[in-house]
Amino acid sequence: MSGGTADVRVAATGRDWREQDLGELPEDGSRYEIVDGSLHGTPPAGPYHHELADDIRMALRQNAPAGWRVIREIGPRRV
C-alpha cells in the first residue's frame, strides 16, 4: 500500500477469531484486532503520514496555550 491506513478486513471464512489466534499472525508491522469474532488488519502508516503528523504537531506546539505541551502519540496535555 502507498502509506494508507485504511482498515482492511482479513478474509477468514467460517472462522471466529479469538485473542489466542493473534499469535498465529505475521509480525509485519500491521495492527491486528478482533471485532466480534472478525479479524481486522491495519497496515503500518507510511512516510507521508508521519511527515503530516509532524507538521500538525509542530503547528499545534507553536500555538499551544501556556502550560500545554504537544507530544506525538500522546496528544495535547496540560503540564
All heavy atoms as a GROMACS GRO file, in nm:
protein
  612
    1MET      N    1   0.084  -0.120   0.000
    1MET     CA    2   0.000   0.000   0.000
    1MET      C    3   0.087   0.125   0.000
    1MET      O    4   0.196   0.124   0.051
    1MET     CB    5  -0.088   0.001   0.124
    1MET     CG    6  -0.211  -0.083   0.111
    1MET     SD    7  -0.321  -0.052   0.249
    1MET     CE    8  -0.468  -0.043   0.155
    2SER      N    9   0.034   0.233  -0.046
    2SER     CA   10   0.112   0.356  -0.054
    2SER      C   11   0.088   0.446   0.065
    2SER      O   12   0.042   0.558   0.053
    2SER     CB   13   0.076   0.430  -0.183
    2SER     OG   14  -0.062   0.461  -0.181
    3GLY      N   15   0.118   0.394   0.185
    3GLY     CA   16   0.107   0.477   0.303
    3GLY      C   17  -0.033   0.492   0.358
    3GLY      O   18  -0.056   0.566   0.450
    4GLY      N   19  -0.132   0.421   0.301
    4GLY     CA   20  -0.268   0.432   0.350
    4GLY      C   21  -0.285   0.360   0.482
    4GLY      O   22  -0.213   0.266   0.512
    5THR      N   23  -0.381   0.403   0.559
    5THR     CA   24  -0.405   0.338   0.687
    5THR      C   25  -0.549   0.290   0.698
    5THR      O   26  -0.604   0.280   0.805
    5THR     CB   27  -0.374   0.433   0.804
    5THR    OG1   28  -0.453   0.551   0.789
    5THR    CG2   29  -0.228   0.468   0.810
    6ALA      N   30  -0.611   0.261   0.583
    6ALA     CA   31  -0.750   0.215   0.584
    6ALA      C   32  -0.760   0.079   0.651
    6ALA      O   33  -0.671  -0.004   0.639
    6ALA     CB   34  -0.803   0.209   0.442
    7ASP      N   35  -0.869   0.057   0.720
    7ASP     CA   36  -0.893  -0.072   0.785
    7ASP      C   37  -0.916  -0.177   0.677
    7ASP      O   38  -0.993  -0.156   0.586
    7ASP     CB   39  -1.014  -0.061   0.877
    7ASP     CG   40  -1.038  -0.188   0.956
    7ASP    OD1   41  -0.939  -0.250   0.998
    7ASP    OD2   42  -1.154  -0.223   0.975
    8VAL      N   43  -0.847  -0.287   0.687
    8VAL     CA   44  -0.858  -0.394   0.590
    8VAL      C   45  -0.905  -0.519   0.663
    8VAL      O   46  -0.839  -0.566   0.754
    8VAL     CB   47  -0.723  -0.422   0.522
    8VAL    CG1   48  -0.735  -0.537   0.425
    8VAL    CG2   49  -0.671  -0.298   0.454
    9ARG      N   50  -1.020  -0.574   0.622
    9ARG     CA   51  -1.069  -0.697   0.684
    9ARG      C   52  -0.995  -0.815   0.623
    9ARG      O   53  -0.985  -0.826   0.503
    9ARG     CB   54  -1.218  -0.712   0.662
    9ARG     CG   55  -1.271  -0.841   0.726
    9ARG     CD   56  -1.418  -0.845   0.722
    9ARG     NE   57  -1.467  -0.744   0.814
    9ARG     CZ   58  -1.583  -0.751   0.875
    9ARG    NH1   59  -1.663  -0.850   0.854
    9ARG    NH2   60  -1.620  -0.656   0.957
   10VAL      N   61  -0.943  -0.900   0.708
   10VAL     CA   62  -0.874  -1.019   0.662
   10VAL      C   63  -0.978  -1.129   0.644
   10VAL      O   64  -1.053  -1.159   0.736
   10VAL     CB   65  -0.767  -1.062   0.765
   10VAL    CG1   66  -0.699  -1.189   0.720
   10VAL    CG2   67  -0.666  -0.950   0.785
   11ALA      N   68  -0.982  -1.187   0.525
   11ALA     CA   69  -1.082  -1.289   0.495
   11ALA      C   70  -1.055  -1.415   0.576
   11ALA      O   71  -0.944  -1.465   0.578
   11ALA     CB   72  -1.082  -1.320   0.347
   12ALA      N   73  -1.156  -1.461   0.644
   12ALA     CA   74  -1.144  -1.584   0.722
   12ALA      C   75  -1.281  -1.650   0.726
   12ALA      O   76  -1.354  -1.638   0.823
   12ALA     CB   77  -1.094  -1.553   0.862
   13THR      N   78  -1.317  -1.716   0.618
   13THR     CA   79  -1.449  -1.776   0.609
   13THR      C   80  -1.467  -1.886   0.712
   13THR      O   81  -1.382  -1.971   0.728
   13THR     CB   82  -1.473  -1.834   0.468
   13THR    OG1   83  -1.348  -1.849   0.404
   13THR    CG2   84  -1.562  -1.748   0.387
   14GLY      N   85  -1.583  -1.880   0.779
   14GLY     CA   86  -1.618  -1.985   0.873
   14GLY      C   87  -1.534  -1.991   0.998
   14GLY      O   88  -1.533  -2.091   1.066
   15ARG      N   89  -1.463  -1.886   1.030
   15ARG     CA   90  -1.376  -1.889   1.148
   15ARG      C   91  -1.411  -1.772   1.238
   15ARG      O   92  -1.413  -1.658   1.195
   15ARG     CB   93  -1.230  -1.880   1.106
   15ARG     CG   94  -1.137  -1.880   1.225
   15ARG     CD   95  -0.993  -1.888   1.184
   15ARG     NE   96  -0.908  -1.894   1.303
   15ARG     CZ   97  -0.779  -1.905   1.299
   15ARG    NH1   98  -0.716  -1.911   1.184
   15ARG    NH2   99  -0.708  -1.909   1.410
   16ASP      N  100  -1.433  -1.801   1.365
   16ASP     CA  101  -1.446  -1.696   1.466
   16ASP      C  102  -1.309  -1.680   1.531
   16ASP      O  103  -1.256  -1.773   1.591
   16ASP     CB  104  -1.549  -1.734   1.573
   16ASP     CG  105  -1.691  -1.711   1.526
   16ASP    OD1  106  -1.710  -1.628   1.435
   16ASP    OD2  107  -1.781  -1.776   1.580
   17TRP      N  108  -1.252  -1.563   1.516
   17TRP     CA  109  -1.118  -1.536   1.570
   17TRP      C  110  -1.128  -1.509   1.719
   17TRP      O  111  -1.224  -1.451   1.767
   17TRP     CB  112  -1.056  -1.418   1.497
   17TRP     CG  113  -1.013  -1.452   1.358
   17TRP    CD1  114  -1.093  -1.458   1.248
   17TRP    CD2  115  -0.883  -1.486   1.316
   17TRP    NE1  116  -1.019  -1.494   1.138
   17TRP    CE2  117  -0.889  -1.511   1.177
   17TRP    CE3  118  -0.761  -1.497   1.380
   17TRP    CZ2  119  -0.777  -1.547   1.103
   17TRP    CZ3  120  -0.649  -1.533   1.306
   17TRP    CH2  121  -0.658  -1.558   1.169
   18ARG      N  122  -1.024  -1.551   1.791
   18ARG     CA  123  -1.014  -1.528   1.935
   18ARG      C  124  -0.879  -1.466   1.966
   18ARG      O  125  -0.788  -1.470   1.882
   18ARG     CB  126  -1.027  -1.660   2.011
   18ARG     CG  127  -1.158  -1.733   1.986
   18ARG     CD  128  -1.156  -1.866   2.056
   18ARG     NE  129  -1.020  -1.921   2.048
   18ARG     CZ  130  -0.991  -2.048   2.027
   18ARG    NH1  131  -1.084  -2.135   2.013
   18ARG    NH2  132  -0.866  -2.089   2.021
   19GLU      N  133  -0.864  -1.413   2.084
   19GLU     CA  134  -0.739  -1.349   2.123
   19GLU      C  135  -0.620  -1.443   2.106
   19GLU      O  136  -0.513  -1.401   2.061
   19GLU     CB  137  -0.749  -1.302   2.269
   19GLU     CG  138  -0.626  -1.228   2.316
   19GLU     CD  139  -0.638  -1.179   2.459
   19GLU    OE1  140  -0.747  -1.192   2.519
   19GLU    OE2  141  -0.537  -1.129   2.511
   20GLN      N  142  -0.638  -1.570   2.138
   20GLN     CA  143  -0.529  -1.666   2.128
   20GLN      C  144  -0.479  -1.680   1.984
   20GLN      O  145  -0.363  -1.716   1.959
   20GLN     CB  146  -0.572  -1.805   2.177
   20GLN     CG  147  -0.620  -1.809   2.320
   20GLN     CD  148  -0.771  -1.786   2.330
   20GLN    OE1  149  -0.822  -1.687   2.283
   20GLN    NE2  150  -0.842  -1.878   2.395
   21ASP      N  151  -0.566  -1.654   1.886
   21ASP     CA  152  -0.529  -1.667   1.745
   21ASP      C  153  -0.434  -1.559   1.697
   21ASP      O  154  -0.369  -1.574   1.593
   21ASP     CB  155  -0.655  -1.664   1.657
   21ASP     CG  156  -0.750  -1.779   1.689
   21ASP    OD1  157  -0.701  -1.889   1.723
   21ASP    OD2  158  -0.872  -1.757   1.681
   22LEU      N  159  -0.424  -1.449   1.770
   22LEU     CA  160  -0.339  -1.339   1.726
   22LEU      C  161  -0.193  -1.382   1.716
   22LEU      O  162  -0.117  -1.328   1.635
   22LEU     CB  163  -0.353  -1.219   1.821
   22LEU     CG  164  -0.489  -1.150   1.818
   22LEU    CD1  165  -0.496  -1.042   1.926
   22LEU    CD2  166  -0.518  -1.090   1.682
   23GLY      N  167  -0.152  -1.480   1.795
   23GLY     CA  168  -0.014  -1.528   1.790
   23GLY      C  169   0.021  -1.596   1.658
   23GLY      O  170   0.139  -1.611   1.626
   24GLU      N  171  -0.079  -1.637   1.581
   24GLU     CA  172  -0.056  -1.702   1.452
   24GLU      C  173  -0.027  -1.602   1.340
   24GLU      O  174   0.015  -1.642   1.232
   24GLU     CB  175  -0.180  -1.783   1.412
   24GLU     CG  176  -0.220  -1.892   1.506
   24GLU     CD  177  -0.353  -1.955   1.466
   24GLU    OE1  178  -0.397  -1.936   1.352
   24GLU    OE2  179  -0.412  -2.022   1.552
   25LEU      N  180  -0.050  -1.476   1.365
   25LEU     CA  181  -0.038  -1.375   1.259
   25LEU      C  182   0.108  -1.332   1.240
   25LEU      O  183   0.187  -1.335   1.335
   25LEU     CB  184  -0.124  -1.254   1.294
   25LEU     CG  185  -0.273  -1.287   1.304
   25LEU    CD1  186  -0.350  -1.168   1.360
   25LEU    CD2  187  -0.329  -1.328   1.169
   26PRO      N  188   0.142  -1.289   1.120
   26PRO     CA  189   0.280  -1.246   1.094
   26PRO      C  190   0.313  -1.115   1.167
   26PRO      O  191   0.224  -1.033   1.191
   26PRO     CB  192   0.283  -1.225   0.943
   26PRO     CG  193   0.142  -1.193   0.907
   26PRO     CD  194   0.056  -1.273   1.003
   27GLU      N  195   0.437  -1.099   1.202
   27GLU     CA  196   0.483  -0.972   1.259
   27GLU      C  197   0.530  -0.887   1.142
   27GLU      O  198   0.650  -0.878   1.114
   27GLU     CB  199   0.593  -0.997   1.362
   27GLU     CG  200   0.542  -1.070   1.484
   27GLU     CD  201   0.646  -1.081   1.594
   27GLU    OE1  202   0.740  -0.999   1.596
   27GLU    OE2  203   0.633  -1.173   1.675
   28ASP      N  204   0.435  -0.824   1.076
   28ASP     CA  205   0.465  -0.748   0.954
   28ASP      C  206   0.445  -0.598   0.970
   28ASP      O  207   0.442  -0.525   0.872
   28ASP     CB  208   0.379  -0.800   0.838
   28ASP     CG  209   0.230  -0.790   0.867
   28ASP    OD1  210   0.192  -0.739   0.974
   28ASP    OD2  211   0.151  -0.833   0.780
   29GLY      N  212   0.431  -0.552   1.093
   29GLY     CA  213   0.412  -0.410   1.118
   29GLY      C  214   0.266  -0.368   1.117
   29GLY      O  215   0.234  -0.255   1.154
   30SER      N  216   0.177  -0.456   1.074
   30SER     CA  217   0.034  -0.423   1.073
   30SER      C  218  -0.022  -0.434   1.214
   30SER      O  219   0.030  -0.506   1.298
   30SER     CB  220  -0.043  -0.518   0.981
   30SER     OG  221  -0.005  -0.498   0.847
   31ARG      N  222  -0.129  -0.363   1.236
   31ARG     CA  223  -0.201  -0.371   1.363
   31ARG      C  224  -0.322  -0.461   1.339
   31ARG      O  225  -0.403  -0.435   1.252
   31ARG     CB  226  -0.247  -0.232   1.406
   31ARG     CG  227  -0.330  -0.235   1.530
   31ARG     CD  228  -0.377  -0.096   1.565
   31ARG     NE  229  -0.482  -0.109   1.665
   31ARG     CZ  230  -0.572  -0.019   1.687
   31ARG    NH1  231  -0.574   0.092   1.618
   31ARG    NH2  232  -0.663  -0.037   1.779
   32TYR      N  233  -0.331  -0.568   1.417
   32TYR     CA  234  -0.442  -0.661   1.404
   32TYR      C  235  -0.531  -0.650   1.527
   32TYR      O  236  -0.481  -0.635   1.639
   32TYR     CB  237  -0.391  -0.804   1.390
   32TYR     CG  238  -0.316  -0.828   1.262
   32TYR    CD1  239  -0.177  -0.830   1.260
   32TYR    CD2  240  -0.384  -0.848   1.143
   32TYR    CE1  241  -0.109  -0.851   1.142
   32TYR    CE2  242  -0.315  -0.869   1.024
   32TYR     CZ  243  -0.178  -0.871   1.025
   32TYR     OH  244  -0.110  -0.890   0.908
   33GLU      N  245  -0.661  -0.660   1.505
   33GLU     CA  246  -0.755  -0.664   1.616
   33GLU      C  247  -0.874  -0.749   1.577
   33GLU      O  248  -0.904  -0.767   1.460
   33GLU     CB  249  -0.797  -0.524   1.658
   33GLU     CG  250  -0.863  -0.443   1.549
   33GLU     CD  251  -0.891  -0.300   1.592
   33GLU    OE1  252  -0.914  -0.276   1.712
   33GLU    OE2  253  -0.890  -0.213   1.506
   34ILE      N  254  -0.939  -0.802   1.679
   34ILE     CA  255  -1.056  -0.885   1.658
   34ILE      C  256  -1.178  -0.808   1.706
   34ILE      O  257  -1.180  -0.758   1.819
   34ILE     CB  258  -1.043  -1.018   1.735
   34ILE    CG1  259  -0.921  -1.095   1.683
   34ILE    CG2  260  -1.169  -1.101   1.723
   34ILE    CD1  261  -0.882  -1.213   1.766
   35VAL      N  262  -1.276  -0.796   1.617
   35VAL     CA  263  -1.400  -0.726   1.649
   35VAL      C  264  -1.515  -0.823   1.624
   35VAL      O  265  -1.537  -0.866   1.511
   35VAL     CB  266  -1.417  -0.598   1.563
   35VAL    CG1  267  -1.547  -0.529   1.596
   35VAL    CG2  268  -1.299  -0.505   1.579
   36ASP      N  269  -1.584  -0.858   1.730
   36ASP     CA  270  -1.698  -0.951   1.719
   36ASP      C  271  -1.662  -1.077   1.641
   36ASP      O  272  -1.737  -1.123   1.555
   36ASP     CB  273  -1.819  -0.882   1.655
   36ASP     CG  274  -1.875  -0.771   1.741
   36ASP    OD1  275  -1.865  -0.781   1.865
   36ASP    OD2  276  -1.929  -0.675   1.684
   37GLY      N  277  -1.544  -1.132   1.667
   37GLY     CA  278  -1.503  -1.257   1.603
   37GLY      C  279  -1.442  -1.242   1.466
   37GLY      O  280  -1.394  -1.338   1.408
   38SER      N  281  -1.441  -1.119   1.411
   38SER     CA  282  -1.381  -1.095   1.279
   38SER      C  283  -1.244  -1.032   1.296
   38SER      O  284  -1.227  -0.942   1.379
   38SER     CB  285  -1.468  -0.999   1.197
   38SER     OG  286  -1.592  -1.057   1.167
   39LEU      N  287  -1.148  -1.077   1.218
   39LEU     CA  288  -1.013  -1.023   1.223
   39LEU      C  289  -1.003  -0.902   1.132
   39LEU      O  290  -1.044  -0.905   1.016
   39LEU     CB  291  -0.913  -1.130   1.179
   39LEU     CG  292  -0.767  -1.087   1.179
   39LEU    CD1  293  -0.719  -1.058   1.320
   39LEU    CD2  294  -0.682  -1.195   1.114
   40HIS      N  295  -0.947  -0.795   1.184
   40HIS     CA  296  -0.924  -0.672   1.107
   40HIS      C  297  -0.775  -0.640   1.114
   40HIS      O  298  -0.714  -0.649   1.220
   40HIS     CB  299  -1.004  -0.555   1.166
   40HIS     CG  300  -1.151  -0.575   1.158
   40HIS    ND1  301  -1.228  -0.517   1.060
   40HIS    CD2  302  -1.237  -0.648   1.233
   40HIS    CE1  303  -1.354  -0.553   1.077
   40HIS    NE2  304  -1.362  -0.632   1.182
   41GLY      N  305  -0.719  -0.598   1.001
   41GLY     CA  306  -0.579  -0.560   0.997
   41GLY      C  307  -0.564  -0.421   0.940
   41GLY      O  308  -0.632  -0.385   0.844
   42THR      N  309  -0.477  -0.343   1.000
   42THR     CA  310  -0.447  -0.208   0.952
   42THR      C  311  -0.300  -0.201   0.919
   42THR      O  312  -0.216  -0.226   1.006
   42THR     CB  313  -0.482  -0.102   1.058
   42THR    OG1  314  -0.618  -0.118   1.097
   42THR    CG2  315  -0.462   0.038   1.005
   43PRO      N  316  -0.264  -0.173   0.794
   43PRO     CA  317  -0.123  -0.166   0.758
   43PRO      C  318  -0.053  -0.050   0.829
   43PRO      O  319  -0.119   0.047   0.869
   43PRO     CB  320  -0.125  -0.145   0.607
   43PRO     CG  321  -0.259  -0.092   0.576
   43PRO     CD  322  -0.353  -0.140   0.682
   44PRO      N  323   0.078  -0.060   0.846
   44PRO     CA  324   0.150   0.050   0.911
   44PRO      C  325   0.142   0.177   0.826
   44PRO      O  326   0.131   0.172   0.705
   44PRO     CB  327   0.293  -0.002   0.920
   44PRO     CG  328   0.303  -0.112   0.820
   44PRO     CD  329   0.165  -0.167   0.802
   45ALA      N  330   0.148   0.289   0.895
   45ALA     CA  331   0.145   0.419   0.827
   45ALA      C  332   0.274   0.437   0.747
   45ALA      O  333   0.381   0.392   0.788
   45ALA     CB  334   0.130   0.531   0.929
   46GLY      N  335   0.262   0.507   0.635
   46GLY     CA  336   0.378   0.533   0.550
   46GLY      C  337   0.445   0.665   0.584
   46GLY      O  338   0.402   0.738   0.674
   47PRO      N  339   0.551   0.698   0.512
   47PRO     CA  340   0.628   0.821   0.539
   47PRO      C  341   0.542   0.948   0.530
   47PRO      O  342   0.559   1.039   0.610
   47PRO     CB  343   0.735   0.821   0.431
   47PRO     CG  344   0.743   0.682   0.380
   47PRO     CD  345   0.609   0.619   0.404
   48TYR      N  346   0.451   0.955   0.432
   48TYR     CA  347   0.369   1.075   0.418
   48TYR      C  348   0.285   1.098   0.544
   48TYR      O  349   0.272   1.212   0.591
   48TYR     CB  350   0.278   1.064   0.294
   48TYR     CG  351   0.186   1.184   0.279
   48TYR    CD1  352   0.237   1.305   0.235
   48TYR    CD2  353   0.052   1.175   0.312
   48TYR    CE1  354   0.154   1.416   0.222
   48TYR    CE2  355  -0.031   1.285   0.299
   48TYR     CZ  356   0.020   1.405   0.255
   48TYR     OH  357  -0.062   1.514   0.245
   49HIS      N  358   0.231   0.993   0.599
   49HIS     CA  359   0.151   1.003   0.722
   49HIS      C  360   0.236   1.063   0.835
   49HIS      O  361   0.191   1.153   0.907
   49HIS     CB  362   0.100   0.865   0.761
   49HIS     CG  363   0.037   0.860   0.896
   49HIS    ND1  364  -0.097   0.882   0.917
   49HIS    CD2  365   0.090   0.837   1.019
   49HIS    CE1  366  -0.123   0.873   1.046
   49HIS    NE2  367  -0.012   0.844   1.109
   50HIS      N  368   0.358   1.013   0.851
   50HIS     CA  369   0.444   1.060   0.960
   50HIS      C  370   0.488   1.206   0.938
   50HIS      O  371   0.495   1.284   1.033
   50HIS     CB  372   0.565   0.969   0.975
   50HIS     CG  373   0.527   0.832   1.025
   50HIS    ND1  374   0.483   0.810   1.152
   50HIS    CD2  375   0.524   0.713   0.962
   50HIS    CE1  376   0.455   0.682   1.168
   50HIS    NE2  377   0.479   0.621   1.053
   51GLU      N  378   0.516   1.241   0.813
   51GLU     CA  379   0.553   1.380   0.784
   51GLU      C  380   0.437   1.474   0.815
   51GLU      O  381   0.456   1.580   0.875
   51GLU     CB  382   0.594   1.394   0.638
   51GLU     CG  383   0.727   1.331   0.606
   51GLU     CD  384   0.760   1.336   0.458
   51GLU    OE1  385   0.697   1.414   0.383
   51GLU    OE2  386   0.849   1.261   0.415
   52LEU      N  387   0.318   1.435   0.775
   52LEU     CA  388   0.199   1.516   0.803
   52LEU      C  389   0.175   1.527   0.953
   52LEU      O  390   0.146   1.635   1.005
   52LEU     CB  391   0.078   1.457   0.732
   52LEU     CG  392  -0.054   1.533   0.748
   52LEU    CD1  393  -0.040   1.675   0.695
   52LEU    CD2  394  -0.166   1.459   0.677
   53ALA      N  395   0.190   1.416   1.024
   53ALA     CA  396   0.173   1.419   1.170
   53ALA      C  397   0.273   1.513   1.235
   53ALA      O  398   0.239   1.587   1.328
   53ALA     CB  399   0.187   1.278   1.227
   54ASP      N  400   0.397   1.514   1.186
   54ASP     CA  401   0.498   1.606   1.240
   54ASP      C  402   0.461   1.752   1.212
   54ASP      O  403   0.479   1.839   1.298
   54ASP     CB  404   0.636   1.575   1.181
   54ASP     CG  405   0.696   1.448   1.238
   54ASP    OD1  406   0.653   1.403   1.346
   54ASP    OD2  407   0.788   1.393   1.173
   55ASP      N  408   0.412   1.779   1.091
   55ASP     CA  409   0.371   1.916   1.057
   55ASP      C  410   0.256   1.963   1.148
   55ASP      O  411   0.257   2.076   1.198
   55ASP     CB  412   0.326   1.925   0.911
   55ASP     CG  413   0.442   1.908   0.814
   55ASP    OD1  414   0.559   1.915   0.856
   55ASP    OD2  415   0.413   1.885   0.694
   56ILE      N  416   0.160   1.876   1.170
   56ILE     CA  417   0.046   1.912   1.256
   56ILE      C  418   0.093   1.933   1.399
   56ILE      O  419   0.054   2.028   1.466
   56ILE     CB  420  -0.064   1.803   1.248
   56ILE    CG1  421  -0.126   1.804   1.109
   56ILE    CG2  422  -0.168   1.824   1.356
   56ILE    CD1  423  -0.217   1.686   1.082
   57ARG      N  424   0.179   1.842   1.446
   57ARG     CA  425   0.231   1.855   1.583
   57ARG      C  426   0.305   1.987   1.601
   57ARG      O  427   0.288   2.058   1.700
   57ARG     CB  428   0.323   1.738   1.616
   57ARG     CG  429   0.380   1.745   1.758
   57ARG     CD  430   0.475   1.630   1.786
   57ARG     NE  431   0.577   1.613   1.684
   57ARG     CZ  432   0.693   1.680   1.681
   57ARG    NH1  433   0.720   1.769   1.774
   57ARG    NH2  434   0.780   1.656   1.587
   58MET      N  435   0.387   2.024   1.503
   58MET     CA  436   0.463   2.149   1.514
   58MET      C  437   0.370   2.269   1.514
   58MET      O  438   0.388   2.363   1.592
   58MET     CB  439   0.563   2.160   1.398
   58MET     CG  440   0.656   2.279   1.412
   58MET     SD  441   0.749   2.285   1.568
   58MET     CE  442   0.855   2.144   1.548
   59ALA      N  443   0.267   2.269   1.429
   59ALA     CA  444   0.172   2.380   1.427
   59ALA      C  445   0.098   2.391   1.561
   59ALA      O  446   0.079   2.501   1.613
   59ALA     CB  447   0.072   2.361   1.313
   60LEU      N  448   0.059   2.276   1.616
   60LEU     CA  449  -0.007   2.279   1.748
   60LEU      C  450   0.088   2.327   1.855
   60LEU      O  451   0.051   2.406   1.942
   60LEU     CB  452  -0.059   2.139   1.782
   60LEU     CG  453  -0.180   2.091   1.703
   60LEU    CD1  454  -0.206   1.944   1.732
   60LEU    CD2  455  -0.303   2.175   1.736
   61ARG      N  456   0.211   2.278   1.851
   61ARG     CA  457   0.310   2.318   1.953
   61ARG      C  458   0.334   2.470   1.951
   61ARG      O  459   0.341   2.534   2.055
   61ARG     CB  460   0.441   2.244   1.929
   61ARG     CG  461   0.551   2.282   2.029
   61ARG     CD  462   0.676   2.205   2.005
   61ARG     NE  463   0.661   2.074   2.069
   61ARG     CZ  464   0.748   1.976   2.058
   61ARG    NH1  465   0.855   1.991   1.984
   61ARG    NH2  466   0.729   1.862   2.120
   62GLN      N  467   0.345   2.526   1.831
   62GLN     CA  468   0.372   2.669   1.819
   62GLN      C  469   0.254   2.755   1.864
   62GLN      O  470   0.271   2.872   1.897
   62GLN     CB  471   0.410   2.704   1.675
   62GLN     CG  472   0.544   2.648   1.635
   62GLN     CD  473   0.573   2.666   1.487
   62GLN    OE1  474   0.484   2.693   1.406
   62GLN    NE2  475   0.699   2.648   1.451
   63ASN      N  476   0.134   2.698   1.866
   63ASN     CA  477   0.016   2.776   1.901
   63ASN      C  478  -0.052   2.730   2.029
   63ASN      O  479  -0.160   2.779   2.062
   63ASN     CB  480  -0.085   2.769   1.784
   63ASN     CG  481  -0.032   2.840   1.662
   63ASN    OD1  482  -0.028   2.962   1.657
   63ASN    ND2  483   0.013   2.765   1.563
   64ALA      N  484   0.011   2.638   2.099
   64ALA     CA  485  -0.049   2.587   2.222
   64ALA      C  486  -0.047   2.695   2.331
   64ALA      O  487   0.048   2.773   2.340
   64ALA     CB  488   0.028   2.465   2.271
   65PRO      N  489  -0.151   2.701   2.413
   65PRO     CA  490  -0.152   2.797   2.523
   65PRO      C  491  -0.041   2.766   2.622
   65PRO      O  492   0.008   2.653   2.630
   65PRO     CB  493  -0.289   2.775   2.589
   65PRO     CG  494  -0.368   2.689   2.496
   65PRO     CD  495  -0.272   2.621   2.406
   66ALA      N  496  -0.004   2.868   2.698
   66ALA     CA  497   0.098   2.849   2.802
   66ALA      C  498   0.054   2.738   2.896
   66ALA      O  499  -0.064   2.726   2.930
   66ALA     CB  500   0.119   2.979   2.879
   67GLY      N  501   0.147   2.653   2.934
   67GLY     CA  502   0.116   2.543   3.024
   67GLY      C  503   0.071   2.417   2.954
   67GLY      O  504   0.038   2.319   3.019
   68TRP      N  505   0.069   2.418   2.822
   68TRP     CA  506   0.030   2.299   2.746
   68TRP      C  507   0.150   2.250   2.666
   68TRP      O  508   0.231   2.329   2.619
   68TRP     CB  509  -0.083   2.332   2.648
   68TRP     CG  510  -0.216   2.345   2.715
   68TRP    CD1  511  -0.261   2.453   2.784
   68TRP    CD2  512  -0.319   2.248   2.720
   68TRP    NE1  513  -0.387   2.429   2.832
   68TRP    CE2  514  -0.425   2.303   2.794
   68TRP    CE3  515  -0.333   2.119   2.669
   68TRP    CZ2  516  -0.543   2.234   2.818
   68TRP    CZ3  517  -0.450   2.051   2.692
   68TRP    CH2  518  -0.554   2.109   2.767
   69ARG      N  519   0.160   2.118   2.652
   69ARG     CA  520   0.264   2.056   2.570
   69ARG      C  521   0.196   1.969   2.465
   69ARG      O  522   0.094   1.909   2.493
   69ARG     CB  523   0.356   1.968   2.655
   69ARG     CG  524   0.435   2.048   2.755
   69ARG     CD  525   0.513   1.958   2.849
   69ARG     NE  526   0.604   1.871   2.774
   69ARG     CZ  527   0.656   1.760   2.824
   69ARG    NH1  528   0.626   1.721   2.945
   69ARG    NH2  529   0.736   1.687   2.752
   70VAL      N  530   0.254   1.961   2.349
   70VAL     CA  531   0.202   1.875   2.243
   70VAL      C  532   0.310   1.770   2.216
   70VAL      O  533   0.420   1.802   2.176
   70VAL     CB  534   0.170   1.954   2.116
   70VAL    CG1  535   0.121   1.862   2.006
   70VAL    CG2  536   0.067   2.062   2.145
   71ILE      N  537   0.273   1.645   2.240
   71ILE     CA  538   0.368   1.536   2.225
   71ILE      C  539   0.308   1.433   2.130
   71ILE      O  540   0.195   1.389   2.148
   71ILE     CB  541   0.398   1.471   2.362
   71ILE    CG1  542   0.451   1.578   2.458
   71ILE    CG2  543   0.496   1.356   2.347
   71ILE    CD1  544   0.460   1.530   2.600
   72ARG      N  545   0.383   1.396   2.031
   72ARG     CA  546   0.335   1.297   1.933
   72ARG      C  547   0.301   1.166   2.002
   72ARG      O  548   0.367   1.124   2.094
   72ARG     CB  549   0.445   1.275   1.830
   72ARG     CG  550   0.401   1.190   1.717
   72ARG     CD  551   0.512   1.184   1.617
   72ARG     NE  552   0.463   1.124   1.495
   72ARG     CZ  553   0.542   1.074   1.405
   72ARG    NH1  554   0.670   1.077   1.420
   72ARG    NH2  555   0.492   1.022   1.296
   73GLU      N  556   0.194   1.104   1.956
   73GLU     CA  557   0.142   0.978   2.007
   73GLU      C  558   0.069   0.993   2.139
   73GLU      O  559   0.001   0.902   2.182
   73GLU     CB  560   0.252   0.870   2.024
   73GLU     CG  561   0.329   0.839   1.899
   73GLU     CD  562   0.243   0.780   1.788
   73GLU    OE1  563   0.148   0.708   1.816
   73GLU    OE2  564   0.273   0.808   1.672
   74ILE      N  565   0.083   1.104   2.205
   74ILE     CA  566   0.011   1.126   2.332
   74ILE      C  567  -0.097   1.231   2.312
   74ILE      O  568  -0.205   1.221   2.366
   74ILE     CB  569   0.108   1.171   2.444
   74ILE    CG1  570   0.209   1.061   2.472
   74ILE    CG2  571   0.031   1.207   2.570
   74ILE    CD1  572   0.315   1.101   2.572
   75GLY      N  573  -0.069   1.334   2.232
   75GLY     CA  574  -0.164   1.441   2.209
   75GLY      C  575  -0.141   1.557   2.304
   75GLY      O  576  -0.044   1.560   2.379
   76PRO      N  577  -0.229   1.656   2.303
   76PRO     CA  578  -0.210   1.772   2.390
   76PRO      C  579  -0.233   1.734   2.536
   76PRO      O  580  -0.326   1.661   2.567
   76PRO     CB  581  -0.313   1.874   2.341
   76PRO     CG  582  -0.406   1.800   2.253
   76PRO     CD  583  -0.344   1.670   2.216
   77ARG      N  584  -0.148   1.784   2.622
   77ARG     CA  585  -0.161   1.759   2.767
   77ARG      C  586  -0.129   1.885   2.843
   77ARG      O  587  -0.035   1.957   2.809
   77ARG     CB  588  -0.061   1.651   2.812
   77ARG     CG  589  -0.085   1.515   2.755
   77ARG     CD  590  -0.202   1.447   2.824
   77ARG     NE  591  -0.213   1.309   2.783
   77ARG     CZ  592  -0.304   1.264   2.700
   77ARG    NH1  593  -0.390   1.344   2.646
   77ARG    NH2  594  -0.307   1.136   2.668
   78ARG      N  595  -0.207   1.910   2.946
   78ARG     CA  596  -0.180   2.022   3.035
   78ARG      C  597  -0.062   1.984   3.124
   78ARG      O  598  -0.057   1.874   3.176
   78ARG     CB  599  -0.302   2.055   3.120
   78ARG     CG  600  -0.289   2.183   3.197
   78ARG     CD  601  -0.418   2.213   3.271
   78ARG     NE  602  -0.521   2.245   3.173
   78ARG     CZ  603  -0.572   2.367   3.159
   78ARG    NH1  604  -0.533   2.464   3.235
   78ARG    NH2  605  -0.666   2.389   3.069
   79VAL      N  606   0.033   2.074   3.139
   79VAL     CA  607   0.152   2.046   3.220
   79VAL      C  608   0.123   2.072   3.366
   79VAL      O  609   0.054   2.158   3.404
   79VAL     CB  610   0.269   2.135   3.174
   79VAL    CG1  611   0.392   2.107   3.258
   79VAL    CG2  612   0.299   2.110   3.030
   0.00000   0.00000   0.00000
